[in-house]
Amino acid sequence: MNSLQHTAGIIFIVIGLGFDVFGCIGLIRLPDVYNRLQATTKCVTLGTCSILLGAFVLKGLGATGVKAMLAAVFLLLTSPVAAHALARGAHKSGVKLWSKSVVDKYKQDGN
């Protein structure tokens, strides 16, 4: 492995860790479940995929690298679906939006 490849892998991992930290901060700081889902889904999906891409760059096309890419694809396919299911379930069970929320599309659509 050359120095440029190693540096690129470490950069992807550091960027991913940064996004994961911002997602965790959003989980703590944002006011309601819907805003928290938004922050965590976007940040943690991008952050974790970046970490997995960094692992792929570091490990190459070996078993570890391929598993990292498969995990990233799985994460990209399932994370938004899971967040949508959680938000819809929360809305159907009566979890209120933040008092300063502007629009409730689920309520407007009659769901």
Secondary structure, DSSP 8 states (H G I E B T S, - for coil): --HHHHHHHHHHHHHHHHHHHHHHHHHHHSSSHHHHHHHHHHHHHHHHHHHHHHHHHHHTTSHHHHHHHHHHHHHHHHHHHHHHHHHHHHHHTT----TT----HHHHHT-
